[in-house]
C-alpha cells in the first residue's frame, strides 16, 4: 500500500491532468468556433454593405438618368424654350420627390431659370451678377440647407452653342435616409452614410443627421478612408455601445456606406458555443475535483490536524499540541511541531514585556505625528484660496485709486497705501510659506542687511492701525547690521506688533533694539496691555490659542490664534532665540535675539531692492485702443478690472462667463484683441474653457491672461495647455499692467 503522501500526490496529479485536458480541448473548440462565427459574420456584413451601396447607387442613378435626359433635349431650338424647360423641371421634381430645386445655369454660372418646390419660379435671375467661372459638373460636396437638412447638388452639362450651360438639381438626402432605414441588419443593426468630409448625411435616426456630426476623428472612419473600405471592425456606436462595423466606398459621389450591428447580436452564435463549452468544462472539472477530493480527504487528515494546531498557536494559544501516532513522516513532523511550540511558549513570556514597552513608545510617537499633521491641516485650511481673493481685490482697488487721484499730497497718500498693500501681499505669501515649516518646504535665505530699513517698513505698515486705535507706536532704531532672512524676520516682528496692538486698549507699543554683548542684538516689542498670566505664557504659542477677554477689552476682535505659533516656528527655523516676559495688568515684552553682521554683502539685500511704488505709466500708451474681453464672475472684481483697463485707455467688454461674453460680442463689429479671465468661474466652467469658447467664436487664437488664487500644478498645466499667461493672486495693478503690456508687445 503506498504511503499517504504519495497517494495524495497521485490523486492530485490525476485530477490535474484531467482538468488540463478538458481545458485544452475546451479552449481549442472555443477558439475555432469563435473564429468561424466571426468570419461568417464578416461575410454577412460585407454582403449587407454591398446591398446598401447598390440601393444608394440605384437611388442616385435614377435621378442622374432623369436629369441627363432633360439635359440632352435640344434646348434653344423651336419648341424647346424656357416654358418647356420649366415644365420639364417640374416633371422631374414630381417624378423624383428627392429633387427640391432645379436650376439652369449659363456657361459662366449665371442663373437663367429656377424652379423649386418651396419658392416661386424665376427667369433670368442672378442676384450676384454673372459669374466669372463655369460651374463644376457632377456631384457637389454635401451641405446642410434650411432646417439643417442634408443636401447635395447634381450638375449635368446641357445645350450647345449659346444655349450651352448646366442643369443643376438640389437633392434632399432625407429620402436617402428613408431608403436605408428599410434595410434590415439583424435586430439592432443599422446603415448610415458619410460624405467625403466624413459628415453624417444619412441615418435611420433623423436626429443624428440634424446634429451635423463630423466623424473624422473616429477610428472606424479613419480606417475606412485609409483602406478604401472596412471589414468587421470592433468599434462603438453613437451611444457608446460596442458594435461591429463594415464599410464600403461609393465612387461617385465620394461617400462611405457603413453597416453596424451590436457585437452581442452579431456574435450570438459564437457566444452560444462558448457557453456550451464552458458548461462541459465545468461539469468535467467538477467531476475530476470530486474524485481528487475523495482521495485527499482520506489522506490529508493528519495534515489538517497540524494546520489546525498551527492556527490555534497563531491566535495565541501557545499550549496547543498534536497527538503523535505512528512513526511515519507525519508523526515525525508532529513531534517537531510540539517541540517548536514549547520553545515558542517559553520565549513568548520574555518578549511580552519588550513588546509592551515598544508599543507604548510607538503609540506616543504616533499621537505626536497625528497632532502635528492636524495642526498643519488646520493652518492650510485657514490660509487657503478664499484668503487670496480679498487681497487681490484690495490690490486692484488701490491701483485704480492711484490712477484716478490727482495732486501731490493725494498721490503721496496713495503711494503709502500702495506700499502697505504690497507689504500685506508679501506677508500673506510669507504666511503660506511658513505653513509648510513642518514639511521642511521653507528654506532660510540668510543675508546681512541694515535693520533700520525693516523697522521703517514695519512702522509704515502699523502706524495707521495704531493711530486708528488711539495708541502710540514708537520705533527705536539702532543703525545695526544683522544676519538673518529679511522676509521671515519681518514676518516674525509683524506678528508680534499685530498681537501687541490687538491686545492693548490704551497707552502704546514700542519696537526697539538693545545690544547683547558684541555679537548679538535683541529686538523687543513692548506693549501696555493687560499682560499674560504665568500659567498661560507657554499656551499662547500653541496653534489657535486665543485670549478673547483681552482682545474684547481692547475693542478688537480676537485673531485666529496663529500669529505667535508662526513666530515660534519661524524663530526656531532662523535659529533666533525667542523669549517672553509679562507683568499682569501692566503689559508684555517679546524679544528676538539676532546675530550682528560685520559688513554688508556685495549685492543689495532683498529688502533694499523692494520699492514702495512701481511706476509703469510710461508704457500705458501701448494699451491705448486695445479691445480687451474681461471674464470674471465676481461682480466687484469685474467692475474693478473694467475700470482699471478703461483708465489705461483700453476698450472693454466685461462678462460673468463665456455665454454672456458671446452674447455681448455679438453686438460688436470688432473682435477682441486679448482675453483677461479669472480661472474659477461658475461651478461648471473654468477660465481655460471660457477662453477656448471665445477663440472658437472669433476664429482666432487670441492672447489670454488667466488670474488664479490657486498655484497648484493642475492650474499651471491647464493655463499652459491653452497658451495663456498665468498671473497668481493677489495681483496688484502694477503686476496686471506689466502682464498686459507683455501680451500686447508683439502688436505694439
KEDREN-882911 format. One line per 2 residues: number of its first residue (from 1); their letters; for each residue x, y, z of C-alpha. Coordinates in steps of 0.1 Angstrom, whole numbers, plus 5000, padded with zeros to 4 digits. Each point is the difference from the previous one (the first is absolute). Last residue first. Example, Ala and Ser with C-alpha at 12.3 -4.5 7.8 and 13.67 -1.06 7.14 Angstrom:
<rs>
2	SA	5137/4989/5071 ~ 4986/4966/5007
</rs>
This chain:
<rs>
748	XX	5027/5974/4696 ~ 4987/4967/4988
746	XX	5028/4979/5012 ~ 4999/5019/5033
744	XX	4963/4994/5006 ~ 5004/4971/5024
742	XX	5031/5015/5018 ~ 4981/5033/5006
740	XX	4971/4980/5015 ~ 5023/4982/5024
738	XX	5016/5033/5011 ~ 4966/5016/5005
736	XX	4989/4971/5022 ~ 5032/5001/5021
734	XX	4995/5037/5005 ~ 4963/4997/5008
732	XX	5009/4975/5028 ~ 4995/4963/4997
730	XX	4989/4979/5030 ~ 4997/4977/4982
728	XX	5021/4982/4975 ~ 5004/5011/4964
726	XX	5001/4971/4974 ~ 5006/5009/4964
724	XX	4979/4980/4976 ~ 5009/4974/4973
722	XX	4970/4977/5007 ~ 5023/4972/5012
720	XX	5022/5023/5021 ~ 4969/5013/5019
718	XX	4989/4965/5006 ~ 5034/4988/5012
716	XX	5004/5030/5024 ~ 4966/4994/5015
714	XX	5007/4962/5004 ~ 5035/5007/5015
712	XX	4985/5021/5028 ~ 5001/5038/5002
710	XX	4964/5007/5010 ~ 4988/5036/5003
708	XX	4999/5002/4962 ~ 5000/5027/4974
706	XX	5003/4988/4964 ~ 5014/5022/4972
704	XX	4991/4992/4963 ~ 5014/5009/4966
702	XX	4973/4992/4973 ~ 5003/4968/4979
700	XX	4976/5012/4974 ~ 4967/4985/4986
698	XX	4980/5026/5020 ~ 4975/4975/5015
696	XX	5026/4972/5003 ~ 5024/5024/5018
694	XX	4971/5011/5023 ~ 4991/4963/5008
692	XX	5037/4991/5007 ~ 5004/5030/5024
690	XX	4968/4989/5019 ~ 5015/4965/5004
688	XX	5033/5014/5012 ~ 4982/5021/5026
686	XX	4980/4972/5015 ~ 4963/4991/4997
684	XX	4976/4977/5018 ~ 4999/5016/5034
682	XX	5002/5035/4984 ~ 5033/5018/4996
680	XX	5033/4988/5016 ~ 5029/5010/4977
678	XX	4992/5037/4997 ~ 5003/5013/4965
676	XX	5017/5028/4980 ~ 4997/4994/4963
674	XX	5019/5018/4972 ~ 4993/5018/4967
672	XX	4962/4999/5002 ~ 4980/4997/4967
670	XX	4986/5031/4985 ~ 4965/5002/4986
668	XX	4986/4999/5035 ~ 4965/4989/5010
666	XX	5007/4963/4998 ~ 5029/5007/5024
664	XX	4975/5005/5028 ~ 4982/4967/4994
662	XX	5033/4981/4997 ~ 5012/5016/5032
660	XX	4968/4991/5018 ~ 5005/4963/4991
658	XX	5037/5000/5008 ~ 4995/5013/5035
656	XX	4993/5030/5023 ~ 5007/5025/4972
654	XX	5020/5032/4995 ~ 5005/5017/4966
652	XX	5028/5025/5000 ~ 5018/5025/4977
650	XX	5034/5009/5015 ~ 5012/5035/5010
648	XX	5018/4991/5032 ~ 4971/5013/5021
646	XX	4977/4977/4979 ~ 5022/4970/5010
644	XX	4998/5010/5037 ~ 4962/5007/4999
642	XX	4994/4966/4984 ~ 5022/4982/5025
640	XX	4982/5017/5029 ~ 4965/4992/4985
638	XX	5009/4963/4996 ~ 5016/4998/5034
636	XX	4969/5014/5017 ~ 4976/4978/4979
634	XX	5019/4967/5006 ~ 4993/4978/4969
632	XX	5030/5014/4981 ~ 5004/5000/4962
630	XX	5016/5032/4986 ~ 5003/5004/4962
628	XX	5026/5025/4989 ~ 5000/5023/4970
626	XX	5033/5020/4998 ~ 4993/5037/4994
624	XX	5030/5013/5020 ~ 5018/4970/5016
622	XX	5034/5009/4986 ~ 4996/5035/5014
620	XX	5000/4985/5035 ~ 5038/4994/4998
618	XX	5011/5031/5019 ~ 4974/4994/5027
616	XX	5021/4972/5014 ~ 5012/5015/5032
614	XX	5003/4975/5028 ~ 4993/5013/5035
612	XX	5015/4990/5033 ~ 5032/4986/4984
610	XX	5015/4967/5013 ~ 5037/4997/4991
608	XX	5012/5009/5035 ~ 4980/4972/5015
606	XX	5013/4975/4975 ~ 5035/5010/5011
604	XX	5024/5019/4977 ~ 5028/4980/4984
602	XX	5035/5002/5014 ~ 4988/4991/5035
600	XX	5001/5026/5029 ~ 5026/4996/5027
598	XX	5005/4987/5036 ~ 4966/4984/5006
596	XX	4983/4998/5034 ~ 4982/4968/5011
594	XX	4964/5005/5009 ~ 4981/4994/5033
592	XX	4962/5004/4998 ~ 4983/5014/5031
590	XX	4963/5003/5009 ~ 4990/5024/5028
588	XX	4966/5001/5018 ~ 4978/5025/5017
586	XX	4990/5016/5034 ~ 4969/4981/5014
584	XX	5019/4967/5000 ~ 5037/5005/4995
582	XX	5014/4981/4971 ~ 5033/4987/4987
580	XX	5004/4979/4969 ~ 5030/4985/4982
578	XX	5010/4990/4965 ~ 5035/4989/4991
576	XX	5008/5003/4963 ~ 5009/4967/4982
574	XX	4982/5013/4968 ~ 4979/4968/5000
572	XX	4993/5003/5037 ~ 4991/5036/4996
570	XX	4976/4991/4972 ~ 4983/4972/5020
568	XX	4995/5023/5031 ~ 4988/5030/4980
566	XX	4976/4978/4980 ~ 4985/4987/5033
564	XX	4999/5036/5012 ~ 4979/5011/4971
562	XX	4977/4970/4996 ~ 4973/5007/5026
560	XX	4975/5009/4973 ~ 4997/5035/5014
558	XX	4976/5014/5026 ~ 4979/5030/4991
556	XX	5013/5033/5013 ~ 4986/5024/5026
554	XX	5030/4996/5023 ~ 4977/4983/5026
552	XX	4988/4976/4973 ~ 5035/4991/4991
550	XX	5010/4993/5036 ~ 4968/4979/5006
548	XX	5005/4979/4968 ~ 5035/4987/5010
546	XX	5006/4978/4970 ~ 5017/4966/4994
544	XX	4996/4989/4963 ~ 5034/4984/4999
542	XX	5020/5001/5032 ~ 5024/5029/5008
540	XX	4974/5015/5025 ~ 5001/4967/5020
538	XX	5035/5005/5013 ~ 4992/5034/5016
536	XX	4966/4989/5013 ~ 5009/4989/5035
534	XX	5021/5031/5006 ~ 4971/5024/4992
532	XX	5003/5021/4969 ~ 5000/5038/5000
530	XX	4970/5023/5000 ~ 5014/5022/4973
528	XX	5028/5027/5001 ~ 5021/4985/4972
526	XX	5037/4993/4995 ~ 5015/4984/4968
524	XX	5038/4993/5003 ~ 5028/4994/4975
522	XX	5030/4987/5019 ~ 5034/5004/4982
520	XX	5029/4975/5002 ~ 5037/4998/4995
518	XX	5017/5027/5021 ~ 4978/4996/5031
516	XX	4963/5000/4999 ~ 4991/5032/4983
514	XX	4965/5014/5004 ~ 4974/5007/4972
512	XX	4965/5015/5001 ~ 4964/4997/4990
510	XX	4978/5018/5025 ~ 4962/4996/5003
508	XX	4977/5025/5016 ~ 4977/5012/5028
506	XX	4964/4987/4998 ~ 4982/4968/4991
504	XX	5029/4978/4990 ~ 4992/4964/4990
502	XX	4997/5005/4962 ~ 5029/5025/4998
500	XX	5024/4976/5017 ~ 4988/4970/4979
498	XX	5005/5020/4968 ~ 5035/5011/5012
496	XX	5010/4964/5007 ~ 4987/4988/4967
494	XX	5018/5027/4981 ~ 5032/4992/5019
492	XX	5000/4963/4990 ~ 4989/5008/4964
490	XX	5028/5026/4997 ~ 5025/4973/5012
488	XX	4987/4975/4974 ~ 5003/5025/4972
486	XX	5034/5015/5010 ~ 5017/4965/5006
484	XX	5026/5008/5026 ~ 5034/5016/5007
482	XX	4998/5035/5016 ~ 5015/5034/4992
480	XX	4993/5025/5027 ~ 4987/5036/4996
478	XX	4981/4996/5032 ~ 4964/5013/4995
476	XX	4975/5005/5028 ~ 4965/4998/4985
474	XX	4970/5016/5018 ~ 4964/4992/4994
472	XX	4976/5020/5021 ~ 4964/4987/5003
470	XX	4967/5016/4992 ~ 4988/4969/4982
468	XX	4999/5017/4966 ~ 5035/5014/5007
466	XX	5014/4965/5007 ~ 4984/4987/4968
464	XX	5015/5028/4979 ~ 5034/4996/5015
462	XX	5001/4962/4994 ~ 5013/4998/4964
460	XX	5021/5031/5000 ~ 5017/4990/5032
458	XX	5006/4964/4988 ~ 5017/5013/4968
456	XX	5021/5024/5020 ~ 5011/4972/5023
454	XX	5011/4979/4970 ~ 5021/5028/4987
452	XX	5015/5006/5034 ~ 5013/4964/5003
450	XX	5028/5006/4975 ~ 5006/4968/4980
448	XX	5021/4968/5001 ~ 4985/4970/4984
446	XX	4982/4968/5010 ~ 4979/4981/4975
444	XX	4980/4975/5021 ~ 4983/4973/4980
442	XX	4963/4993/5006 ~ 4988/4965/4988
440	XX	5012/4981/5032 ~ 4966/4984/5003
438	XX	4994/5015/5034 ~ 5010/5034/4987
436	XX	4974/4998/4972 ~ 4976/5025/5017
434	XX	5030/5024/5000 ~ 4997/5003/4962
432	XX	4963/5009/5002 ~ 5008/5026/5026
430	XX	5028/5014/4978 ~ 4976/5004/4971
428	XX	4977/5020/5023 ~ 5029/5021/5013
426	XX	5009/5009/4964 ~ 4964/5009/4991
424	XX	4998/5021/5032 ~ 5032/5017/4990
422	XX	4986/5008/4966 ~ 4968/5013/5016
420	XX	5021/5022/5024 ~ 5020/5014/4971
418	XX	4969/5008/4980 ~ 4986/5018/5030
416	XX	5032/5020/5003 ~ 4999/5007/4963
414	XX	4963/5011/5002 ~ 5008/5023/5028
412	XX	5029/5015/4980 ~ 4977/5003/4970
410	XX	4974/5019/5020 ~ 5027/5024/5013
408	XX	5014/5006/4965 ~ 4967/5006/4983
406	XX	4978/4977/4978 ~ 4984/4967/5009
404	XX	4985/4978/4973 ~ 5028/4976/4991
402	XX	5011/4997/5036 ~ 4964/4990/5010
400	XX	4999/4973/4973 ~ 5033/4985/5013
398	XX	4985/5000/5035 ~ 4969/4983/4987
396	XX	5020/4974/4983 ~ 5021/4992/5031
394	XX	4969/4999/5022 ~ 4983/4976/4976
392	XX	5030/4976/5000 ~ 5002/5000/5038
390	XX	4963/4993/5001 ~ 5005/4969/4977
388	XX	5032/4986/5015 ~ 4983/4991/5033
386	XX	4974/4978/4983 ~ 5026/4977/4984
384	XX	5014/4988/5033 ~ 5017/5014/5031
382	XX	4974/4986/5025 ~ 4999/4965/4985
380	XX	5038/4999/4997 ~ 5003/5009/5037
378	XX	4975/4973/5011 ~ 5018/4974/4979
376	XX	5034/5009/5015 ~ 4986/4997/5035
374	XX	4984/4966/4992 ~ 5033/4987/4986
372	XX	5019/5011/5032 ~ 4973/4984/5022
370	XX	5001/4968/4980 ~ 5038/4998/5002
368	XX	4999/5005/5037 ~ 4974/4973/5005
366	XX	5020/4976/4978 ~ 5032/5006/5020
364	XX	4981/4993/5033 ~ 4985/4969/4986
362	XX	5034/4988/4987 ~ 5015/5004/5035
360	XX	4971/4981/5016 ~ 5003/4972/4976
358	XX	5038/4997/5005 ~ 4995/4996/5037
356	XX	4971/4975/4996 ~ 5021/4980/4975
354	XX	5030/4999/5023 ~ 4978/4987/5029
352	XX	4984/4974/4979 ~ 5033/4987/4986
350	XX	5010/4982/5031 ~ 4968/4980/5002
348	XX	5001/4993/4962 ~ 5033/4982/5003
346	XX	4986/4971/5020 ~ 4969/4996/4979
344	XX	5021/5000/4968 ~ 5023/4973/5014
342	XX	4970/4978/5008 ~ 4983/5006/4967
340	XX	5032/4991/4981 ~ 5003/4967/5019
338	XX	4963/4992/4993 ~ 5006/5007/4963
336	XX	5030/4977/4999 ~ 4979/4972/5015
334	XX	4972/5006/4974 ~ 5025/4999/4971
332	XX	5014/4967/5013 ~ 4964/4986/5001
330	XX	4994/5013/4964 ~ 5032/4983/4987
328	XX	4990/4966/5014 ~ 5005/4988/5036
326	XX	4965/4995/5013 ~ 4977/5024/5019
324	XX	5011/5033/5015 ~ 4972/5021/5016
322	XX	5004/5036/4990 ~ 5006/5029/5025
320	XX	4984/5034/5008 ~ 5015/5018/5030
318	XX	5010/5030/4979 ~ 4963/5010/4996
316	XX	5006/5035/4985 ~ 4979/5000/4968
314	XX	5031/4989/4980 ~ 5004/4971/5025
312	XX	4964/4989/4993 ~ 5006/5002/4962
310	XX	5031/4979/5003 ~ 4979/4973/5018
308	XX	4974/5002/4973 ~ 5027/4996/4973
306	XX	5015/4969/5017 ~ 4966/4984/5004
304	XX	4993/5007/4963 ~ 5033/4983/4992
302	XX	4990/4969/5019 ~ 4966/4998/4981
300	XX	5016/5005/4966 ~ 4998/4964/4987
298	XX	4963/4994/5003 ~ 4989/5034/4988
296	XX	5026/5001/4973 ~ 4987/4968/4983
294	XX	4964/5012/5000 ~ 5010/5034/4989
292	XX	5017/4987/4969 ~ 4968/4983/4990
290	XX	4979/5032/5006 ~ 5025/5022/4982
288	XX	4999/4978/4969 ~ 4962/5000/5001
286	XX	4999/5038/5004 ~ 5025/5005/4972
284	XX	4979/4979/4976 ~ 4968/5019/5009
282	XX	5017/5034/4998 ~ 5017/4991/4967
280	XX	4967/4989/4985 ~ 4983/5032/5011
278	XX	5029/5021/4987 ~ 4997/4983/4966
276	XX	4963/5006/4999 ~ 5004/5036/5009
274	XX	5027/5006/4974 ~ 4978/4984/4973
272	XX	4972/5024/5009 ~ 5024/5029/5000
270	XX	5011/4991/4964 ~ 4964/4998/4989
268	XX	4992/5034/5015 ~ 5030/5017/4985
266	XX	4981/5026/4980 ~ 4974/5005/5027
264	XX	5025/5005/5028 ~ 5021/5023/4978
262	XX	4971/5022/4991 ~ 4999/5004/4962
260	XX	5015/5027/4978 ~ 4999/5005/4962
258	XX	5018/5031/4987 ~ 4997/5014/4965
256	XX	5028/5025/4990 ~ 4995/5028/4976
254	XX	5020/5015/4971 ~ 4971/5005/4976
252	XX	5007/4982/4979 ~ 5024/4972/5009
250	XX	4980/4987/5030 ~ 5021/4984/5027
248	XX	4993/4970/5022 ~ 4999/4998/5038
246	XX	4996/4972/5026 ~ 4994/5007/5037
244	XX	4998/4978/5031 ~ 4983/5016/5030
242	XX	5008/5009/5036 ~ 4977/5026/5015
240	XX	5011/5036/5004 ~ 4967/5015/4989
238	XX	5013/5011/4966 ~ 5013/4965/4994
236	XX	5032/4984/5013 ~ 5026/4981/4981
234	XX	5012/4965/4990 ~ 5008/4998/4963
232	XX	4982/4975/4977 ~ 5016/5009/4967
230	XX	5006/5036/4990 ~ 5004/5019/4967
228	XX	5023/5022/4980 ~ 5028/4991/5023
226	XX	5009/5034/5014 ~ 4964/5013/4998
224	XX	4986/4969/5018 ~ 5027/5001/5026
222	XX	4994/5037/5007 ~ 4963/4995/5002
220	XX	5003/4970/5024 ~ 5024/5019/5022
218	XX	4977/5030/5004 ~ 5018/5033/4996
216	XX	4984/5009/4967 ~ 4965/4995/5014
214	XX	4984/5034/4993 ~ 4965/4999/5015
212	XX	4974/5024/4985 ~ 4977/4996/5031
210	XX	4971/4999/4975 ~ 5014/4967/4987
208	XX	4998/4983/5034 ~ 4964/5014/5005
206	XX	4989/4982/4968 ~ 5006/4966/5015
204	XX	5003/4975/4971 ~ 5032/5019/4990
202	XX	5010/5020/4969 ~ 5023/5030/4996
200	XX	5026/4994/5029 ~ 5031/5021/4992
198	XX	5032/4983/4990 ~ 5010/5028/4976
196	XX	4995/4977/4970 ~ 4965/4992/5013
194	XX	4990/4975/5027 ~ 4971/4975/4997
192	XX	4981/4979/5025 ~ 4987/4964/5002
190	XX	4985/4984/5031 ~ 5002/4970/5023
188	XX	4977/4992/5030 ~ 4980/4970/4988
186	XX	5022/4987/4971 ~ 5010/5026/4974
184	XX	4967/5008/4983 ~ 4999/5026/4973
182	XX	4969/5022/5003 ~ 5020/5028/5017
180	XX	5023/5000/4969 ~ 4972/5013/4978
178	XX	4986/5027/5024 ~ 5036/5013/5005
176	XX	5003/5004/4962 ~ 4967/5018/5001
174	XX	5014/5024/5026 ~ 5029/5006/4975
172	XX	4981/5029/4983 ~ 5015/5004/4965
170	XX	5006/5035/4985 ~ 5000/4995/4962
168	XX	5023/5020/4978 ~ 4996/5003/4962
166	XX	5032/5015/4985 ~ 5006/5022/4970
164	XX	4999/5000/4962 ~ 4973/5021/4984
162	XX	5026/5022/4982 ~ 5015/4970/4985
160	XX	4987/4967/5012 ~ 4975/4990/5027
158	XX	5005/4982/5033 ~ 5029/4990/5023
156	XX	4989/4982/5032 ~ 5003/5013/5036
154	XX	4988/4980/5030 ~ 4998/5019/5033
152	XX	4999/4984/5035 ~ 4978/5007/5030
150	XX	5000/4991/5037 ~ 4972/5016/5021
148	XX	5011/5026/5025 ~ 4965/5016/4999
146	XX	5009/5019/4968 ~ 5030/4984/4983
144	XX	5028/4979/5013 ~ 5028/4993/4974
142	XX	5013/4971/4980 ~ 5030/5006/4978
140	XX	4988/5005/4964 ~ 4992/4971/4977
138	XX	5008/5001/4963 ~ 5009/5031/4980
136	XX	5017/5032/5012 ~ 4986/5034/4991
134	XX	5019/5021/4975 ~ 5019/5029/5015
132	XX	4996/5038/5001 ~ 4964/5000/5012
130	XX	4974/5024/4986 ~ 4983/5022/5026
128	XX	4996/4992/5037 ~ 4962/4997/5001
126	XX	4998/4981/4967 ~ 4964/4997/4988
124	XX	4993/4993/4964 ~ 4967/4983/5007
122	XX	4984/4993/5034 ~ 4980/4973/5016
120	XX	4984/5008/5034 ~ 5014/4981/5029
118	XX	4992/4968/5019 ~ 5000/4973/4973
116	XX	5025/5019/4978 ~ 5007/5010/4965
114	XX	5028/5025/4989 ~ 5008/5010/4964
112	XX	5029/5020/4985 ~ 5025/5002/5029
110	XX	5034/5013/4991 ~ 5028/4973/5004
108	XX	5022/5011/4971 ~ 4986/4974/4976
106	XX	4965/5008/5011 ~ 4982/4984/5029
104	XX	4966/4982/4999 ~ 4989/4993/5035
102	XX	4978/4973/5015 ~ 4989/4998/5037
100	XX	4988/4974/5025 ~ 5008/4968/4982
98	XX	4994/4971/5024 ~ 4964/4997/4989
96	XX	5012/4986/4966 ~ 4972/4999/4974
94	XX	4983/5032/5012 ~ 5034/5018/5002
92	XX	5008/4987/4965 ~ 4966/5012/4986
90	XX	5006/5033/5017 ~ 5033/5004/4982
88	XX	4985/4988/4967 ~ 4973/5026/5002
86	XX	5026/5027/5007 ~ 5019/4989/4969
84	XX	4969/5002/4979 ~ 4994/5035/5012
82	XX	5036/5010/4994 ~ 5001/4989/4964
80	XX	5000/4966/4983 ~ 4974/5003/4973
78	XX	5023/5017/4976 ~ 5036/4994/5010
76	XX	5018/5014/5031 ~ 4999/4967/5018
74	XX	5004/4970/4979 ~ 4993/4974/5028
72	XX	5031/4984/5014 ~ 4998/5018/5034
70	XX	4965/4986/5007 ~ 5012/4965/4994
68	XX	5031/5006/5022 ~ 4978/5012/5029
66	XX	4979/4969/4998 ~ 5030/4977/4996
64	XX	5018/5016/5030 ~ 4969/4998/5022
62	XX	4996/4963/4993 ~ 5037/4994/5005
60	XX	4999/5017/5034 ~ 4974/4975/5014
58	XX	5016/4971/4981 ~ 5034/5009/5016
56	XX	4985/5003/5035 ~ 4983/4966/4996
54	XX	5032/4985/4986 ~ 5020/5014/5030
52	XX	4975/4984/5023 ~ 5004/4967/4983
50	XX	5038/5003/5001 ~ 4997/5007/5038
48	XX	4977/4970/5006 ~ 5023/4977/4981
46	XX	5030/5013/5020 ~ 4980/4995/5032
44	XX	4993/4964/4991 ~ 5036/4992/4991
42	XX	5012/5016/5033 ~ 4974/4980/5020
40	XX	5012/4968/4984 ~ 5036/5009/5008
38	XX	4992/5008/5036 ~ 4980/4968/5004
36	XX	5029/4980/4987 ~ 5025/5018/5022
34	XX	4978/4994/5031 ~ 4995/4964/4993
32	XX	5038/4995/4994 ~ 5008/5017/5033
30	XX	4973/4983/5021 ~ 5009/4966/4988
28	XX	5037/5005/5007 ~ 4992/5014/5035
26	XX	4977/4971/5008 ~ 5025/4974/4990
24	XX	5029/5017/5018 ~ 4979/5005/5032
22	XX	4986/4965/4999 ~ 5034/4985/4996
20	XX	5014/5022/5028 ~ 4971/4991/5023
18	XX	5006/4963/4995 ~ 5038/5004/5005
16	XX	4994/5020/5032 ~ 4976/4975/5015
14	XX	5024/4971/4993 ~ 5029/5020/5014
12	XX	4981/5009/5031 ~ 4991/4963/5007
10	XX	5036/4990/4994 ~ 5013/5025/5025
8	XX	4974/4988/5025 ~ 5011/4964/4996
6	XX	5037/5010/5003 ~ 4994/5019/5033
4	XX	4978/4973/5014 ~ 5026/4972/4994
2	XX	4993/4975/4973 ~ 4985/4966/5010
</rs>
